[in-house]
Amino acid sequence: MNQETVNRLWLAVTAAVSLIGFVIFGMILGGSPLGWDVHVVLASGVFAVLLATGCASLWAVWRKRQDRKAGYPVKDEMTTILEGRAAYYTVLISGYFMLVLLWYTWLANNLLELPAPNAPQVLIASILANAIIFAGLRWYFMRKGDAP
Amino acid sequence: MKTRIKELRARYDLTQEDLAKKIGVRRETILFIEKGRYNPSIKLAHDIAKALQTTIDELFIFDEE
């Protein structure tokens, strides 16, 4: 089985596990899928994302182990440089995101009657945005390389 | 920048995987260098040239533009 097939298989397993988790969790919370309200869908969605993240992490660990067994380094010059570039842009974009969040929070608290996020929500949103931006940029740079 | 890595690999009957293992880098790195999507450091260029029994000058073709 080549690497491409294994990757697709992992992707299919991740999607299946997340979907099954979504349905089962939703049914535990809200009974029949036809009767689910927004909160049940959201809670099940978050649960499905947790399952998907778990599967993706297992896959990443497994791939690293396979590479190490085959005699390849987990990191080399190219991955270090490209990850560094992804981290640099993550800092810039995340800083901007936090500035927007700060502006919105200030606006919501002082000028407009908008739902203001509390401290844990802001913290979680910032950390999640950070992680998602880094993952996306890393994926992009690893596909693009450093060519102009 | 163009490279002659593919041509020299074929001469010594080496796959990208073989060359990557020989130099101690990931497979994707060799693939990207061959395709001109990554510019290696002088150290890595030297290691590749040494593994393919050639020189950096012979291995990499720099466009004047």
Backbone of each chain as ProteinMPNN parsed JSONL, in Angstrom:
{"seq_chain_A": "MNQETVNRLWLAVTAAVSLIGFVIFGMILGGSPLGWDVHVVLASGVFAVLLATGCASLWAVWRKRQDRKAGYPVKDEMTTILEGRAAYYTVLISGYFMLVLLWYTWLANNLLELPAPNAPQVLIASILANAIIFAGLRWYFMRKGDAP", "coords_chain_A": {"N_chain_A": [[0.854, -1.191, 0.0], [0.717, 2.137, -0.997], [1.896, 5.457, 0.062], [0.038, 7.453, -0.577], [-2.403, 6.065, -0.779], [-2.639, 5.177, 1.847], [-2.873, 7.62, 3.174], [-5.34, 8.509, 2.172], [-6.982, 6.527, 3.186], [-6.757, 6.965, 5.954], [-7.942, 9.472, 6.04], [-10.539, 8.832, 5.261], [-11.28, 7.137, 7.379], [-11.111, 8.965, 9.502], [-13.137, 10.781, 8.767], [-15.361, 9.067, 8.831], [-15.408, 8.195, 11.537], [-15.808, 10.649, 12.825], [-18.29, 11.426, 11.813], [-19.95, 9.328, 12.678], [-19.623, 9.66, 15.421], [-20.748, 12.209, 15.68], [-23.459, 11.701, 15.057], [-24.181, 9.722, 16.99], [-23.645, 11.045, 19.449], [-25.351, 13.208, 19.164], [-27.802, 11.86, 19.155], [-27.849, 10.825, 21.718], [-28.044, 13.166, 23.194], [-30.254, 14.544, 22.042], [-32.218, 12.751, 21.111], [-34.131, 11.515, 18.416], [-32.695, 12.33, 15.206], [-34.281, 14.11, 13.724], [-35.479, 15.726, 15.545], [-33.582, 17.437, 16.613], [-32.288, 20.375, 18.146], [-30.685, 23.636, 17.722], [-28.653, 23.774, 19.687], [-28.075, 21.108, 20.269], [-27.091, 20.256, 17.799], [-24.835, 21.909, 17.597], [-23.337, 21.107, 19.88], [-22.89, 18.422, 19.246], [-21.476, 18.803, 16.914], [-19.135, 20.04, 17.835], [-18.169, 17.918, 19.33], [-17.7, 16.095, 17.264], [-15.658, 17.438, 15.91], [-13.685, 17.281, 17.86], [-13.241, 14.514, 17.857], [-12.311, 14.217, 15.222], [-9.966, 15.731, 15.336], [-8.537, 14.206, 17.164], [-8.22, 11.804, 15.701], [-6.716, 12.779, 13.54], [-4.426, 13.564, 14.882], [-3.474, 11.112, 15.821], [-2.903, 9.942, 13.379], [-0.854, 11.626, 12.449], [1.133, 11.096, 14.353], [1.528, 8.383, 13.875], [2.479, 8.455, 11.215], [4.891, 9.841, 11.545], [6.277, 8.011, 13.097], [6.464, 5.918, 11.255], [8.055, 7.118, 9.287], [10.379, 7.535, 10.752], [11.095, 4.905, 11.312], [11.644, 4.074, 8.733], [13.957, 5.361, 8.264], [14.074, 8.067, 7.733], [14.492, 11.537, 8.604], [12.427, 13.278, 11.01], [12.231, 15.972, 10.908], [13.774, 18.368, 8.757], [16.087, 20.519, 7.02], [14.416, 21.917, 5.149], [11.74, 21.61, 6.164], [12.042, 22.858, 8.622], [12.636, 25.53, 7.907], [10.323, 26.224, 6.444], [8.302, 25.809, 8.323], [9.045, 27.702, 10.145], [8.567, 30.007, 8.67], [5.795, 29.797, 8.442], [5.14, 30.083, 11.136], [5.971, 32.712, 11.591], [4.203, 34.25, 9.987], [1.885, 33.465, 11.235], [2.076, 34.682, 13.736], [1.867, 37.379, 12.977], [-0.725, 37.465, 11.755], [-2.326, 36.466, 13.82], [-1.928, 38.426, 15.738], [-3.24, 40.54, 14.538], [-5.814, 39.474, 14.507], [-6.336, 39.378, 17.251], [-6.324, 42.065, 17.82], [-8.589, 42.902, 16.436], [-10.464, 41.483, 17.901], [-10.164, 42.713, 20.386], [-10.972, 45.285, 19.773], [-13.636, 44.757, 19.047], [-14.623, 43.76, 21.493], [-14.322, 45.984, 23.155], [-15.985, 47.758, 21.824], [-18.431, 46.406, 22.05], [-18.791, 46.434, 24.788], [-18.839, 49.153, 25.458], [-19.987, 50.98, 23.523], [-21.928, 49.881, 21.696], [-24.85, 47.778, 21.761], [-24.022, 44.908, 21.873], [-23.497, 41.315, 21.991], [-21.119, 40.692, 24.39], [-18.037, 38.989, 24.479], [-16.808, 36.825, 27.107], [-13.86, 36.587, 29.28], [-12.717, 33.839, 29.264], [-13.827, 32.933, 26.835], [-12.701, 34.676, 24.945], [-10.017, 34.043, 25.26], [-9.955, 31.305, 24.542], [-10.862, 31.511, 21.897], [-8.752, 32.99, 20.781], [-6.536, 31.256, 21.09], [-7.411, 29.055, 19.603], [-7.707, 30.242, 17.077], [-5.061, 30.901, 16.579], [-3.89, 28.295, 16.449], [-5.276, 27.191, 14.28], [-4.673, 28.95, 12.192], [-1.882, 28.588, 12.057], [-1.737, 25.844, 11.357], [-3.009, 25.885, 8.863], [-1.346, 27.641, 7.375], [1.065, 26.271, 7.524], [0.452, 23.937, 6.113], [-0.034, 25.115, 3.599], [2.491, 26.293, 2.936], [4.055, 24.015, 2.913], [3.166, 22.763, 0.683], [3.701, 24.578, -1.287], [6.393, 25.223, -1.131], [9.475, 27.154, -1.156], [9.634, 28.659, -3.366], [9.366, 31.585, -5.455]], "CA_chain_A": [[0.0, 0.0, 0.0], [1.583, 3.323, -1.03], [1.603, 6.532, 1.025], [-1.177, 8.158, -1.001], [-3.555, 5.237, -0.4], [-2.724, 5.189, 3.32], [-3.403, 8.944, 3.55], [-6.784, 8.529, 1.859], [-7.636, 5.618, 4.131], [-6.829, 7.677, 7.23], [-8.924, 10.542, 5.874], [-11.856, 8.198, 5.249], [-11.533, 6.668, 8.755], [-11.36, 10.167, 10.318], [-14.459, 11.302, 8.416], [-16.38, 8.111, 9.292], [-15.455, 8.237, 13.011], [-16.398, 11.936, 13.222], [-19.716, 11.403, 11.45], [-20.628, 8.401, 13.599], [-19.606, 10.347, 16.723], [-21.72, 13.297, 15.592], [-24.825, 11.15, 15.097], [-24.426, 9.053, 18.277], [-23.691, 12.069, 20.503], [-26.593, 13.954, 18.947], [-28.94, 11.028, 19.553], [-27.828, 10.74, 23.186], [-28.511, 14.456, 23.723], [-31.533, 15.061, 21.549], [-33.108, 11.722, 20.579], [-34.142, 11.339, 16.958], [-32.049, 13.456, 14.508], [-35.268, 15.072, 13.209], [-35.897, 16.636, 16.613], [-32.44, 18.151, 17.196], [-32.279, 21.842, 18.036], [-29.367, 24.216, 17.382], [-27.666, 23.461, 20.717], [-27.678, 19.698, 20.107], [-26.251, 20.202, 16.588], [-23.544, 22.54, 17.923], [-22.609, 20.249, 20.827], [-22.441, 17.244, 18.493], [-20.461, 19.283, 15.967], [-17.879, 20.218, 18.591], [-17.706, 16.561, 19.66], [-17.164, 15.528, 16.015], [-14.367, 18.106, 15.661], [-12.729, 16.691, 18.813], [-12.896, 13.177, 17.349], [-11.507, 14.393, 14.01], [-8.637, 16.187, 15.766], [-7.88, 13.038, 17.771], [-7.821, 10.893, 14.612], [-5.645, 13.432, 12.772], [-3.211, 13.526, 15.703], [-2.987, 9.725, 15.778], [-2.342, 9.746, 12.037], [0.423, 12.348, 12.387], [2.103, 10.356, 15.163], [1.805, 7.135, 13.155], [3.324, 8.783, 10.051], [6.231, 10.181, 12.035], [6.914, 6.745, 13.493], [6.783, 5.18, 10.022], [9.2, 7.8, 8.668], [11.562, 7.283, 11.576], [11.449, 3.5, 11.096], [12.195, 3.942, 7.378], [15.276, 5.998, 8.224], [14.007, 9.492, 7.377], [14.323, 12.414, 9.771], [11.086, 13.853, 11.13], [12.397, 17.366, 10.459], [15.042, 18.646, 8.108], [16.281, 21.942, 6.711], [13.263, 22.519, 4.472], [10.576, 21.698, 7.057], [12.333, 23.858, 9.664], [12.497, 26.864, 7.317], [8.93, 26.495, 6.066], [7.516, 25.94, 9.558], [9.417, 29.012, 10.695], [7.827, 31.02, 7.898], [4.387, 29.682, 8.85], [5.037, 30.648, 12.487], [6.126, 34.168, 11.477], [2.938, 34.816, 9.506], [0.86, 33.195, 12.259], [2.197, 35.745, 14.756], [1.314, 38.615, 12.409], [-2.178, 37.357, 11.551], [-2.965, 36.316, 15.138], [-1.893, 39.755, 16.36], [-4.327, 41.307, 13.915], [-7.059, 38.867, 14.996], [-6.543, 39.809, 18.645], [-6.642, 43.488, 17.758], [-9.998, 42.949, 16.034], [-11.216, 40.98, 19.051], [-10.089, 43.771, 21.388], [-11.82, 46.367, 19.266], [-15.033, 44.304, 19.142], [-14.982, 43.676, 22.915], [-14.442, 47.348, 23.642], [-17.194, 48.303, 21.19], [-19.595, 45.722, 22.624], [-18.939, 46.823, 26.195], [-18.969, 50.594, 25.694], [-20.771, 51.794, 22.599], [-23.081, 49.211, 21.082], [-25.431, 46.702, 22.568], [-23.703, 43.638, 21.225], [-23.08, 40.313, 22.994], [-19.676, 40.799, 24.638], [-17.452, 37.714, 24.926], [-16.097, 36.915, 28.38], [-12.414, 36.318, 29.189], [-12.386, 32.496, 28.747], [-14.196, 32.825, 25.409], [-11.683, 35.401, 24.164], [-8.776, 33.267, 25.347], [-10.109, 30.089, 23.737], [-10.935, 31.919, 20.485], [-7.409, 33.388, 20.343], [-5.675, 30.067, 20.981], [-7.899, 28.265, 18.467], [-7.363, 30.953, 15.839], [-3.623, 30.707, 16.446], [-3.594, 26.928, 16.018], [-5.847, 26.959, 12.942], [-3.878, 29.737, 11.226], [-0.579, 27.936, 11.883], [-1.932, 24.596, 10.614], [-3.32, 26.243, 7.467], [-0.15, 28.199, 6.719], [2.058, 25.197, 7.402], [-0.011, 23.102, 4.985], [0.152, 25.887, 2.369], [3.919, 26.418, 2.612], [4.608, 22.691, 2.615], [2.758, 22.435, -0.692], [4.23, 25.573, -2.207], [7.847, 25.344, -1.04], [9.865, 28.553, -0.958], [9.808, 29.298, -4.681], [8.531, 32.783, -5.575]], "C_chain_A": [[0.898, 1.253, 0.0], [1.066, 4.432, -0.086], [0.281, 7.234, 0.718], [-2.435, 7.393, -0.577], [-3.754, 5.258, 1.108], [-3.318, 6.512, 3.796], [-4.91, 9.012, 3.322], [-7.573, 7.673, 2.838], [-7.814, 6.301, 5.495], [-7.9, 8.769, 7.172], [-10.345, 9.973, 5.931], [-12.239, 7.743, 6.661], [-11.882, 7.862, 9.65], [-12.762, 10.709, 10.06], [-15.555, 10.4, 8.966], [-16.533, 8.191, 10.808], [-16.151, 9.527, 13.476], [-17.902, 11.953, 12.961], [-20.513, 10.51, 12.409], [-20.722, 9.04, 14.992], [-20.655, 11.445, 16.777], [-23.144, 12.768, 15.776], [-25.125, 10.547, 16.474], [-24.561, 10.082, 19.407], [-24.979, 12.881, 20.404], [-27.811, 13.173, 19.412], [-29.013, 10.876, 21.066], [-28.422, 12.023, 23.787], [-29.946, 14.783, 23.333], [-32.488, 14.046, 20.954], [-33.004, 11.602, 19.07], [-33.524, 12.564, 16.252], [-33.031, 14.502, 13.984], [-35.673, 16.103, 14.272], [-34.765, 17.449, 17.217], [-32.614, 19.665, 17.08], [-30.841, 22.328, 17.799], [-28.285, 23.799, 18.388], [-27.163, 22.022, 20.589], [-26.733, 19.576, 18.899], [-24.865, 20.77, 16.89], [-22.698, 21.653, 18.834], [-22.07, 19.019, 20.106], [-21.349, 17.621, 17.508], [-19.113, 19.438, 16.641], [-17.285, 18.848, 18.939], [-17.072, 15.9, 18.432], [-15.797, 16.135, 15.678], [-13.288, 17.544, 16.595], [-12.279, 15.313, 18.334], [-11.97, 13.287, 16.141], [-10.084, 14.817, 14.366], [-7.843, 15.033, 16.369], [-7.359, 12.088, 16.711], [-6.642, 11.477, 13.84], [-4.331, 13.398, 13.551], [-2.6, 12.126, 15.693], [-2.292, 9.438, 14.449], [-0.962, 10.407, 11.918], [1.507, 11.597, 13.163], [2.529, 9.081, 14.431], [2.736, 7.385, 11.969], [4.758, 9.104, 10.463], [6.992, 8.92, 12.431], [7.34, 5.943, 12.283], [8.016, 5.776, 9.356], [10.489, 7.494, 9.42], [12.06, 5.849, 11.373], [12.133, 3.312, 9.748], [13.545, 4.647, 7.231], [15.267, 7.459, 7.805], [13.924, 10.344, 8.639], [12.901, 12.975, 9.808], [11.106, 15.305, 10.637], [13.71, 17.466, 9.715], [15.095, 20.138, 7.797], [15.016, 22.59, 6.124], [12.063, 22.67, 5.418], [10.8, 22.762, 8.135], [12.124, 25.276, 9.118], [11.024, 27.185, 7.029], [8.023, 26.616, 7.296], [7.804, 27.289, 10.231], [8.666, 30.13, 9.981], [6.344, 31.007, 8.292], [4.181, 30.319, 10.227], [5.102, 32.178, 12.44], [4.802, 34.812, 11.027], [1.8, 34.574, 10.498], [0.878, 34.29, 13.32], [1.562, 37.032, 14.234], [-0.21, 38.559, 12.317], [-2.911, 37.248, 12.889], [-2.993, 37.645, 15.878], [-3.029, 40.616, 15.837], [-5.687, 40.805, 14.414], [-7.366, 39.345, 16.418], [-6.902, 41.29, 18.718], [-8.124, 43.681, 17.397], [-10.889, 42.539, 17.202], [-11.288, 42.044, 20.156], [-11.03, 44.914, 21.018], [-13.302, 45.998, 19.414], [-15.483, 44.293, 20.611], [-15.206, 45.076, 23.489], [-15.733, 47.995, 23.119], [-18.453, 47.727, 21.841], [-19.844, 46.176, 24.058], [-19.303, 48.289, 26.381], [-19.936, 51.343, 24.786], [-22.042, 51.128, 22.076], [-23.626, 48.12, 21.992], [-25.251, 45.381, 21.847], [-23.344, 42.615, 22.3], [-21.56, 40.364, 23.172], [-19.124, 39.449, 25.087], [-16.758, 37.877, 26.268], [-14.645, 36.466, 28.207], [-12.089, 34.9, 28.689], [-12.707, 32.341, 27.263], [-13.148, 33.496, 24.525], [-10.381, 34.607, 24.11], [-8.845, 32.036, 24.447], [-10.128, 30.442, 22.25], [-9.544, 32.277, 19.956], [-6.508, 32.18, 20.134], [-6.09, 29.22, 19.775], [-7.518, 28.92, 17.147], [-5.882, 30.781, 15.535], [-3.296, 29.339, 15.851], [-4.078, 26.69, 14.589], [-5.032, 27.702, 11.878], [-2.529, 29.053, 10.978], [-0.728, 26.662, 11.055], [-2.174, 24.892, 9.136], [-2.093, 26.754, 6.722], [0.929, 27.139, 6.516], [1.695, 24.314, 6.208], [0.267, 23.821, 3.657], [1.63, 25.954, 1.974], [4.542, 25.078, 2.265], [4.225, 22.242, 1.204], [3.477, 23.336, -1.686], [5.761, 25.567, -2.245], [8.225, 26.799, -0.831], [10.078, 29.282, -2.276], [8.895, 30.515, -4.792], [7.309, 32.531, -6.476]], "O_chain_A": [[1.738, 1.414, 0.886], [-0.029, 4.349, 0.47], [-0.489, 7.566, 1.619], [-3.399, 7.979, -0.085], [-4.881, 5.346, 1.595], [-4.155, 6.538, 4.698], [-5.658, 9.508, 4.165], [-8.672, 8.031, 3.262], [-8.88, 6.225, 6.106], [-8.66, 8.965, 8.121], [-11.234, 10.548, 6.56], [-13.376, 7.936, 7.093], [-12.816, 7.797, 10.449], [-13.488, 11.053, 10.993], [-16.554, 10.88, 9.501], [-17.653, 8.249, 11.315], [-16.972, 9.505, 14.394], [-18.683, 12.432, 13.783], [-21.589, 10.877, 12.881], [-21.758, 8.969, 15.653], [-21.36, 11.602, 17.773], [-23.929, 13.316, 16.549], [-26.174, 10.812, 17.06], [-25.48, 9.998, 20.222], [-25.612, 13.2, 21.411], [-28.739, 13.738, 19.989], [-30.102, 10.806, 21.636], [-29.191, 11.979, 24.747], [-30.747, 15.232, 24.154], [-33.483, 14.435, 20.343], [-31.905, 11.589, 18.515], [-33.79, 13.7, 16.643], [-32.658, 15.663, 13.815], [-36.142, 17.196, 13.952], [-34.965, 18.096, 18.245], [-33.035, 20.171, 16.04], [-29.911, 21.529, 17.693], [-27.151, 23.508, 18.006], [-25.976, 21.752, 20.776], [-25.714, 18.889, 18.963], [-23.849, 20.195, 16.497], [-21.504, 21.466, 18.602], [-20.927, 18.618, 20.327], [-20.409, 16.857, 17.29], [-18.082, 19.031, 16.105], [-16.074, 18.641, 18.857], [-16.043, 15.232, 18.538], [-14.894, 15.435, 15.219], [-12.14, 17.353, 16.194], [-11.095, 14.98, 18.394], [-10.981, 12.562, 16.033], [-9.116, 14.331, 13.78], [-6.645, 14.891, 16.126], [-6.224, 11.617, 16.784], [-5.687, 10.768, 13.523], [-3.259, 13.227, 12.97], [-1.385, 11.963, 15.575], [-1.247, 8.789, 14.397], [-0.028, 9.827, 11.363], [2.643, 11.473, 12.705], [3.711, 8.741, 14.372], [3.672, 6.619, 11.74], [5.713, 8.688, 9.808], [8.181, 8.775, 12.145], [8.423, 5.358, 12.261], [8.91, 5.052, 8.916], [11.535, 7.232, 8.826], [13.261, 5.599, 11.276], [13.064, 2.518, 9.612], [14.196, 4.539, 6.191], [16.323, 8.036, 7.548], [13.345, 9.915, 9.637], [12.255, 13.126, 8.771], [10.147, 15.795, 10.04], [14.654, 16.732, 10.007], [14.255, 20.914, 8.253], [14.604, 23.669, 6.55], [11.442, 23.732, 5.468], [9.873, 23.476, 8.515], [11.514, 26.118, 9.778], [10.545, 28.277, 7.334], [7.093, 27.422, 7.312], [6.916, 27.92, 10.805], [8.191, 31.077, 10.609], [5.721, 32.056, 8.452], [3.185, 31.003, 10.462], [4.374, 32.856, 13.165], [4.346, 35.792, 11.617], [0.868, 35.372, 10.592], [-0.172, 34.766, 13.752], [0.813, 37.697, 14.95], [-0.901, 39.484, 12.744], [-3.97, 37.847, 13.08], [-3.965, 37.958, 16.565], [-3.692, 41.327, 16.592], [-6.587, 41.593, 14.703], [-8.507, 39.673, 16.743], [-7.686, 41.71, 19.569], [-8.814, 44.516, 17.982], [-11.923, 43.154, 17.462], [-12.333, 42.245, 20.776], [-11.777, 45.427, 21.851], [-14.115, 46.814, 19.848], [-16.578, 44.753, 20.936], [-16.168, 45.31, 24.22], [-16.46, 48.67, 23.848], [-19.404, 48.449, 22.142], [-20.993, 46.285, 24.485], [-19.991, 48.643, 27.339], [-20.632, 52.25, 25.241], [-23.103, 51.752, 22.024], [-22.932, 47.616, 22.875], [-26.192, 44.817, 21.289], [-22.934, 42.991, 23.398], [-20.808, 40.114, 22.23], [-19.687, 38.825, 25.987], [-16.184, 38.929, 26.55], [-14.247, 36.023, 27.129], [-11.269, 34.754, 27.783], [-11.961, 31.701, 26.521], [-12.757, 32.958, 23.489], [-9.733, 34.509, 23.068], [-7.918, 31.757, 23.687], [-9.495, 29.766, 21.438], [-9.191, 31.92, 18.832], [-5.803, 32.086, 19.129], [-5.246, 28.732, 19.024], [-7.065, 28.252, 16.217], [-5.492, 30.547, 14.391], [-2.535, 29.228, 14.89], [-3.382, 26.069, 13.786], [-4.741, 27.163, 10.811], [-2.083, 28.948, 9.835], [0.068, 26.421, 10.147], [-1.611, 24.231, 8.263], [-1.832, 26.356, 5.587], [1.611, 27.107, 5.492], [2.554, 23.988, 5.39], [0.747, 23.206, 2.704], [1.981, 25.702, 0.822], [5.445, 25.001, 1.432], [4.917, 21.415, 0.61], [3.819, 22.911, -2.79], [6.356, 25.873, -3.278], [7.402, 27.597, -0.383], [10.631, 30.382, -2.307], [7.773, 30.493, -4.285], [6.5, 33.435, -6.686]]}, "seq_chain_B": "MKTRIKELRARYDLTQEDLAKKIGVRRETILFIEKGRYNPSIKLAHDIAKALQTTIDELFIFDEE", "coords_chain_B": {"N_chain_B": [[15.806, 28.46, -10.878], [17.35, 25.569, -12.122], [17.785, 22.007, -11.851], [20.044, 19.18, -12.063], [19.507, 16.939, -10.765], [17.656, 14.824, -11.074], [18.473, 13.638, -13.441], [21.061, 12.774, -12.744], [20.465, 11.101, -10.668], [19.189, 9.074, -12.02], [21.338, 8.129, -13.447], [22.885, 6.907, -11.484], [21.112, 5.089, -10.646], [19.305, 5.702, -8.527], [16.564, 6.206, -6.352], [14.269, 8.85, -5.385], [13.78, 8.442, -2.716], [15.97, 6.862, -1.945], [18.079, 8.667, -2.273], [17.305, 10.667, -0.493], [17.49, 9.308, 1.955], [20.208, 8.779, 1.976], [21.306, 11.309, 2.266], [20.057, 12.214, 4.489], [17.626, 13.631, 4.679], [14.118, 14.595, 4.312], [11.832, 12.864, 2.087], [10.208, 14.602, 0.615], [11.722, 16.875, 0.443], [13.759, 16.392, -1.428], [12.159, 15.994, -3.668], [10.973, 18.563, -3.906], [13.248, 20.154, -4.372], [14.116, 19.141, -6.782], [12.012, 19.894, -8.412], [12.313, 22.572, -8.402], [11.097, 24.018, -6.432], [12.094, 24.528, -4.022], [14.85, 26.163, -2.635], [17.877, 24.919, -1.805], [20.107, 25.036, 1.105], [23.623, 25.965, 1.122], [25.047, 23.965, 2.351], [23.298, 21.746, 2.189], [23.095, 21.561, -0.593], [25.715, 20.929, -1.17], [25.906, 18.429, 0.097], [24.126, 16.941, -1.459], [25.35, 17.098, -3.955], [27.715, 15.761, -3.369], [26.729, 13.214, -2.77], [25.87, 12.481, -5.254], [28.138, 12.356, -6.64], [29.286, 14.677, -7.861], [29.698, 18.198, -8.585], [28.541, 21.27, -7.003], [28.237, 23.255, -8.869], [27.889, 21.812, -11.213], [25.582, 20.564, -10.68], [23.48, 22.362, -10.197], [21.682, 24.639, -12.177], [21.838, 27.907, -12.812], [19.61, 30.435, -13.769], [20.274, 33.299, -15.708], [18.554, 35.445, -15.546]], "CA_chain_B": [[16.957, 27.565, -10.817], [17.074, 24.193, -12.555], [18.78, 21.074, -11.312], [20.277, 17.946, -12.821], [19.427, 15.86, -9.771], [16.909, 13.7, -11.627], [19.339, 13.009, -14.443], [22.163, 12.079, -12.064], [19.864, 9.987, -9.902], [18.96, 7.997, -12.989], [22.649, 7.574, -13.795], [23.33, 6.017, -10.399], [19.983, 4.224, -10.321], [18.827, 6.053, -7.185], [15.228, 6.82, -6.283], [14.258, 10.021, -4.487], [13.845, 7.909, -1.35], [17.359, 6.451, -1.684], [18.908, 9.866, -2.14], [16.91, 11.337, 0.756], [18.071, 8.541, 3.07], [21.661, 8.939, 1.916], [21.681, 12.648, 2.741], [19.43, 12.448, 5.798], [16.522, 14.599, 4.623], [12.83, 13.976, 4.012], [11.617, 12.621, 0.641], [9.605, 15.786, 0.002], [12.769, 17.878, 0.207], [14.389, 16.061, -2.719], [11.131, 16.26, -4.681], [10.828, 20.012, -4.065], [14.464, 20.704, -4.983], [14.086, 18.72, -8.201], [10.991, 20.675, -9.125], [12.643, 23.997, -8.305], [10.183, 24.677, -5.495], [12.827, 24.845, -2.79], [16.273, 26.447, -2.833], [18.571, 24.352, -0.64], [21.262, 25.769, 1.641], [24.88, 25.526, 0.51], [25.394, 22.686, 2.994], [22.488, 20.677, 1.599], [23.503, 21.447, -1.998], [26.999, 20.224, -1.136], [25.636, 17.022, 0.43], [23.499, 16.292, -2.627], [26.386, 16.986, -4.989], [28.651, 14.713, -2.945], [26.05, 11.92, -2.91], [25.745, 12.177, -6.687], [29.521, 12.401, -7.147], [29.47, 15.798, -8.768], [29.92, 19.452, -7.85], [27.35, 22.122, -6.938], [28.198, 23.934, -10.175], [27.372, 20.879, -12.224], [24.262, 20.077, -10.268], [22.454, 23.407, -10.261], [21.833, 25.548, -13.308], [21.227, 29.182, -12.441], [19.197, 31.308, -14.872], [20.857, 34.634, -15.561], [17.484, 36.381, -15.207]], "C_chain_B": [[16.546, 26.153, -11.244], [18.133, 23.269, -11.952], [18.928, 19.857, -12.226], [20.171, 16.738, -11.879], [18.761, 14.612, -10.366], [17.792, 12.894, -12.592], [20.453, 12.185, -13.762], [21.658, 10.922, -11.198], [19.685, 8.79, -10.801], [20.295, 7.321, -13.353], [23.124, 6.575, -12.745], [22.21, 5.099, -9.897], [19.485, 4.446, -8.873], [17.414, 6.613, -7.275], [15.335, 8.069, -5.395], [14.409, 9.57, -3.039], [15.283, 7.537, -0.988], [18.236, 7.669, -1.409], [18.608, 10.585, -0.816], [17.535, 10.646, 1.961], [19.573, 8.755, 3.149], [22.103, 10.281, 2.525], [21.114, 12.93, 4.134], [18.406, 13.56, 5.769], [15.228, 13.852, 4.305], [12.678, 13.821, 2.491], [11.118, 13.865, -0.063], [10.658, 16.836, -0.349], [13.45, 17.639, -1.142], [13.421, 16.385, -3.86], [11.022, 17.758, -4.974], [12.059, 20.632, -4.733], [14.482, 20.362, -6.477], [13.125, 19.565, -9.027], [11.254, 22.178, -9.08], [11.732, 24.755, -7.361], [10.85, 24.959, -4.157], [14.3, 25.061, -3.128], [17.054, 25.945, -1.619], [19.691, 25.26, -0.151], [22.526, 25.248, 0.952], [25.282, 24.151, 1.066], [24.622, 21.533, 2.345], [22.862, 20.466, 0.128], [24.81, 20.658, -2.098], [26.785, 18.729, -0.87], [25.034, 16.276, -0.755], [24.553, 16.064, -3.708], [27.354, 15.848, -4.653], [28.025, 13.32, -3.143], [25.949, 11.507, -4.376], [27.094, 12.292, -7.413], [29.729, 13.476, -8.211], [29.739, 17.065, -7.944], [28.625, 20.271, -7.864], [27.139, 22.807, -8.285], [27.557, 23.081, -11.258], [25.908, 20.523, -11.959], [23.145, 21.112, -10.457], [22.726, 24.363, -11.416], [21.089, 26.833, -12.974], [20.868, 29.985, -13.693], [19.786, 32.686, -14.627], [19.806, 35.66, -15.131], [17.12, 36.223, -13.744]], "O_chain_B": [[15.534, 25.618, -10.79], [19.228, 23.702, -11.594], [18.058, 19.556, -13.042], [20.687, 15.66, -12.173], [19.241, 13.492, -10.185], [17.842, 11.665, -12.555], [20.74, 11.055, -14.159], [22.336, 9.909, -11.025], [19.975, 7.653, -10.426], [20.362, 6.106, -13.54], [23.692, 5.533, -13.073], [22.342, 4.43, -8.872], [19.281, 3.496, -8.117], [17.106, 7.402, -8.168], [16.355, 8.304, -4.747], [15.076, 10.225, -2.238], [15.763, 7.841, 0.104], [19.016, 7.701, -0.458], [19.512, 11.045, -0.119], [18.045, 11.299, 2.871], [20.141, 8.893, 4.233], [23.128, 10.368, 3.2], [21.627, 13.778, 4.863], [18.312, 14.348, 6.71], [15.234, 12.645, 4.062], [13.304, 14.543, 1.714], [11.529, 14.166, -1.183], [10.506, 17.587, -1.312], [13.685, 18.579, -1.902], [13.804, 16.965, -4.875], [10.982, 18.173, -6.132], [11.929, 21.531, -5.564], [14.822, 21.196, -7.316], [13.394, 19.9, -10.18], [10.501, 22.962, -9.657], [11.598, 25.974, -7.46], [10.245, 25.557, -3.267], [14.916, 24.249, -3.818], [16.908, 26.487, -0.523], [20.166, 26.133, -0.877], [22.497, 24.215, 0.282], [25.788, 23.295, 0.341], [25.19, 20.497, 2.0], [22.938, 19.33, -0.339], [24.984, 19.83, -2.992], [27.395, 17.877, -1.516], [25.385, 15.127, -1.023], [24.638, 14.986, -4.297], [27.758, 15.078, -5.524], [28.677, 12.386, -3.609], [25.945, 10.317, -4.693], [27.156, 12.32, -8.642], [30.263, 13.226, -9.291], [29.98, 16.987, -6.74], [27.72, 19.992, -8.651], [26.015, 22.922, -8.773], [26.793, 23.563, -12.095], [25.129, 20.229, -12.866], [22.02, 20.775, -10.828], [23.848, 24.831, -11.605], [19.863, 26.844, -12.867], [21.708, 30.193, -14.568], [19.801, 33.182, -13.5], [20.123, 36.626, -14.438], [16.235, 36.921, -13.249]]}, "name": "protein", "num_of_chains": 2, "seq": "MNQETVNRLWLAVTAAVSLIGFVIFGMILGGSPLGWDVHVVLASGVFAVLLATGCASLWAVWRKRQDRKAGYPVKDEMTTILEGRAAYYTVLISGYFMLVLLWYTWLANNLLELPAPNAPQVLIASILANAIIFAGLRWYFMRKGDAPMKTRIKELRARYDLTQEDLAKKIGVRRETILFIEKGRYNPSIKLAHDIAKALQTTIDELFIFDEE"}
